Amino acid sequence: MDFITGLPISQGDSVILVVVDRLTKYSHLVGLPAHFNALLVAKTFIDTVVKLHEYCLNTTYHEGLKMTPFQALYGRVPPSIPAYSKDESKVPAIDEMLRERDEALTHLRDNLLEAQHRMSQRVNKGRRELEFQPGDMVLLRLQPYRQHSVTRCHHHKLSRRYCGPFQIMERIGKVAYKLALPAQAKIHPVFHVSLLKLFRGDITIPHAPLPLEFIDGKPLYHGQ
């Protein structure tokens, strides 16, 4: 989503709201007045973009199904392709064409499964099986290059990799944990398991507190 501003006024609008679907690459262009706000943008988005996929979203939500690319593009479930048995058609040309179609679909499914397996193996090489329990002390790896609203450091590669330790309060879902961050922290206390590392050592010794850009108000730690 982006805005094109400073345009000549046309029918009371001088701003174009541009919404691009990441899946289909389809773009939506909507006019807005110069002095628009978040509420107007949200209503415009619902009236111009969400309505195109409303049937698909409602069907997926009520039936508990996952949305497919075909549904996102056309707003309906894909048509079913029944399998063809040999010699069902009395016309030789049609019989050969349908058999070739089934062979192509089978080959396509096999290629997709092989590609998925190859990609999963490649991705899993860099993953670790981690699981923590409430009460464990963990170190937290922050990502200031993604959290632009709180970071002030200009040299992220030279900054500290881990902060903490912090105590795990509870487990959220299968791969997220809630940490006992300082009360003045400006970041959400729930983190993905990939950002955590089990702490081993004496917790009575001060280690690595949160950087000042992640703390709201006065510093919480002496010497900072």
QUIHUJO-V22004 format. One record per pair of residues at least 24 apart in sequence whose C-alpha atoms are under 8 Angstrom apart, sorted by the first residue. I is the first residue (numbers start at 1). GAP is how many residues later the second one is. Records with the same first field share a line. If there is no record, write none. Layout:
I=GAP ; GAP
This chain:
5=29
23=46
24=48 ; 49
128=66
130=63 ; 64
131=62
132=36
133=35 ; 37 ; 38
134=33 ; 34 ; 35 ; 36 ; 37
135=32 ; 33 ; 34
136=31 ; 32 ; 62
137=28 ; 29 ; 30 ; 31 ; 61 ; 62
138=26 ; 27 ; 28 ; 29 ; 30 ; 58 ; 59 ; 60 ; 61
139=24 ; 25 ; 26 ; 27 ; 57 ; 58 ; 59 ; 60
140=24 ; 25 ; 26 ; 55 ; 56 ; 57
141=54 ; 55
142=53
150=36 ; 63 ; 64
151=62 ; 63
152=61
162=46
163=44 ; 45 ; 46 ; 47
164=43 ; 44 ; 45 ; 46
165=34 ; 38 ; 42 ; 43 ; 44
184=31 ; 32 ; 33
185=29 ; 30 ; 31
186=28 ; 29 ; 30
187=27
